[in-house]
């Protein structure tokens, strides 16, 4: 129901953009698609300034939490570097309207036996084209676009040829753009990630903090299928 109500919400911020496990086939391009959650920074700020925002008391509120389709392609290189490209479309059961976004980034994978570490850096942009049809007057139909950069590290272990477990802490900085003035926003958290065969599952949390003191935490969940 949340996705249906928020088909015109400010675009969801997805981070970390990159989760990089050691590939099953190092010379093969990887592709993933699925659904991930994240904060709606402009919507939360708009609801807060109008006194209609519950903050941490309602982490699944459509004013500060959203779902988006997420697709990513990874191009690995023999040096350990990898190029990551992808996009997002707002999740609206199941119509993808109207927020979209894209990201690009690099990671470096180092392995020792069953263990790997992969720091990454990505830039992302997302917009709802100024439509901002969020459930009414609560935020005044606040639209929201944003540009961001996120830094993450995937600490992972291989349990089997096609089973990976990982921890992905991340930090991101974003500049939302909206009808209302939204300050520079910091976003940090961590994900637990599991990849089994062609499926990847993530669970974690993220904390959003604006430079003028607004702060809230959102649950991060995700499931993606891919070709690895």
C-alpha positions in Angstrom: 0.0 0.0 0.0 2.9 2.4 0.8 4.3 2.0 -2.7 0.9 2.8 -4.2 0.4 5.9 -2.1 3.9 7.1 -2.9 4.1 6.7 -6.6 4.7 10.5 -6.8 6.9 10.8 -3.7 10.4 12.4 -3.7 12.8 9.9 -5.1 14.1 7.2 -2.7 17.8 7.5 -1.8 19.5 4.1 -2.3 22.9 3.5 -0.6 25.3 1.8 -0.6 25.1 1.9 -4.4 27.7 -1.0 -4.6 27.7 -4.3 -2.9 30.7 -6.2 -4.3 31.2 -9.9 -3.5 34.0 -12.0 -5.0 32.5 -13.2 -8.3 31.9 -16.9 -9.0 33.3 -16.3 -12.5 35.9 -13.4 -12.3 35.8 -12.7 -16.1 32.0 -12.5 -16.4 29.8 -9.4 -16.4 27.3 -9.5 -13.5 23.7 -8.2 -13.7 21.2 -7.8 -10.9 17.6 -6.5 -10.6 15.3 -6.3 -7.6 13.8 -4.0 -4.9 15.6 -2.0 -2.2 14.4 0.5 0.4 15.8 3.8 1.6 14.9 7.2 2.9 12.9 9.9 1.1 14.8 13.0 2.3 12.8 15.8 0.8 9.5 14.3 1.9 10.7 13.8 5.5 12.0 17.3 5.7 8.7 18.7 4.3 6.6 16.7 6.7 8.8 17.8 9.6 8.6 21.5 8.7 4.8 21.2 8.6 4.4 19.3 11.9 3.1 16.1 10.3 6.2 13.9 10.7 6.6 11.2 13.3 10.3 10.6 12.7 11.8 7.5 14.5 8.3 6.7 15.9 7.1 5.6 12.5 10.1 4.3 10.5 7.9 2.9 7.7 6.0 6.2 7.1 5.7 7.0 3.4 7.0 10.5 4.4 10.5 9.2 5.1 10.7 5.6 3.7 10.4 4.3 0.2 10.9 1.3 -2.1 12.5 1.4 -5.5 13.3 -1.1 -8.3 17.1 -1.3 -8.4 19.2 -2.6 -11.3 23.0 -2.9 -11.5 25.7 -4.1 -13.9 29.2 -4.9 -12.8 32.1 -5.0 -15.3 35.1 -6.7 -13.6 38.8 -6.1 -14.6 41.7 -8.5 -14.0 43.4 -5.9 -11.8 40.6 -6.2 -9.2 38.9 -3.0 -10.2 35.3 -3.1 -11.3 33.0 -0.6 -13.0 29.4 -0.4 -11.7 26.5 1.2 -13.5 22.9 1.1 -12.6 19.5 2.7 -12.2 16.4 2.9 -10.1 12.7 3.4 -10.6 10.2 4.0 -7.8 8.2 1.0 -6.7 4.4 1.4 -7.2 2.8 -2.0 -7.2 4.0 -2.6 -9.9 3.9 0.5 -12.1 7.3 2.4 -12.0 6.1 6.0 -11.7 7.5 8.6 -11.7 10.8 8.8 -9.9 13.9 7.5 -11.6 17.7 7.7 -10.9 21.1 6.4 -12.1 24.5 5.7 -10.5 28.0 5.0 -11.6 31.0 3.9 -9.4 34.2 2.0 -9.0 35.3 -0.7 -6.5 38.5 -2.6 -5.8 38.3 -6.3 -4.8 41.1 -7.8 -2.7 40.9 -11.5 -1.8 42.7 -13.8 0.6 41.4 -17.4 0.6 37.7 -17.4 1.5 37.7 -13.7 2.5 37.5 -10.5 0.5 37.3 -6.8 1.0 36.0 -4.3 -1.6 35.9 -0.6 -1.0 33.7 1.4 -3.4 32.8 4.9 -4.4 29.7 5.9 -6.4 27.8 8.9 -7.4 24.0 8.9 -7.9 21.3 11.2 -9.1 17.5 10.8 -8.8 14.4 12.9 -9.6 10.6 12.8 -9.6 10.6 15.5 -12.3 9.0 18.0 -9.9 5.7 16.1 -9.7 5.7 15.5 -6.0 2.2 14.1 -5.6 2.9 12.8 -2.1 -0.4 11.8 -0.4 -1.7 15.3 -0.1 -1.4 18.3 2.0 0.7 16.8 4.7 3.8 17.9 2.9 2.2 20.2 0.4 2.9 17.8 -2.4 6.7 18.3 -2.0 8.7 17.1 -5.0 12.2 16.0 -4.5 15.4 15.3 -6.5 18.9 14.7 -5.2 22.5 14.2 -6.1 24.7 12.1 -3.8 28.0 10.3 -3.4 28.5 7.2 -1.2 31.5 5.3 0.1 31.1 1.7 1.2 33.2 -1.4 2.0 32.0 -4.9 1.4 33.6 -7.3 3.9 32.7 -10.8 2.8 33.3 -14.5 3.3 32.7 -17.4 0.9 30.9 -20.3 2.5 30.5 -22.3 -0.7 31.1 -21.9 -4.4 27.9 -19.9 -4.8 27.2 -18.8 -1.2 28.6 -15.4 0.1 28.0 -13.6 3.4 28.9 -9.9 3.8 28.8 -6.8 6.0 28.6 -3.5 4.2 29.0 -0.3 6.2 28.5 2.9 4.2 28.4 6.7 4.4 26.8 9.0 1.9 26.4 12.8 1.5 23.5 14.2 -0.6 22.1 17.5 -1.7 18.3 17.3 -2.1 16.5 19.8 -4.4 12.9 20.6 -3.7 10.3 23.3 -3.6 11.3 23.8 0.0 14.8 24.4 1.1 16.4 21.1 2.2 20.0 21.3 3.5 22.9 19.0 2.8 22.2 15.6 4.2 24.4 12.9 5.6 23.3 9.3 5.5 25.2 6.4 7.1 24.5 2.8 8.1 25.3 -0.9 7.5 23.8 -3.8 5.6 24.1 -7.6 6.2 24.1 -9.2 2.8 23.7 -12.8 1.7 24.1 -14.1 -1.8 22.9 -17.6 -2.5 23.1 -18.9 -6.1 21.3 -16.2 -8.2 19.6 -14.4 -5.2 20.9 -11.6 -3.0 19.2 -10.6 0.3 20.1 -7.5 2.3 18.9 -6.3 5.8 20.2 -3.3 7.8 19.5 0.3 8.8 20.4 3.8 7.8 20.6 7.1 9.8 19.8 10.4 8.0 21.1 13.6 9.5 20.7 17.0 8.0 23.1 19.9 8.7 20.4 21.7 10.6 19.8 18.8 13.0 16.9 16.8 11.5 17.6 13.1 12.0 15.8 9.8 11.5 16.5 6.1 11.0 15.1 3.9 8.3 15.1 0.1 7.9 16.9 -1.1 4.9 15.7 -4.3 3.2 16.3 -5.6 -0.3 16.1 -8.6 -2.6 17.7 -8.9 -6.0 18.1 -11.7 -8.5 21.1 -11.8 -10.9 23.4 -13.6 -13.2 26.8 -14.0 -11.6 
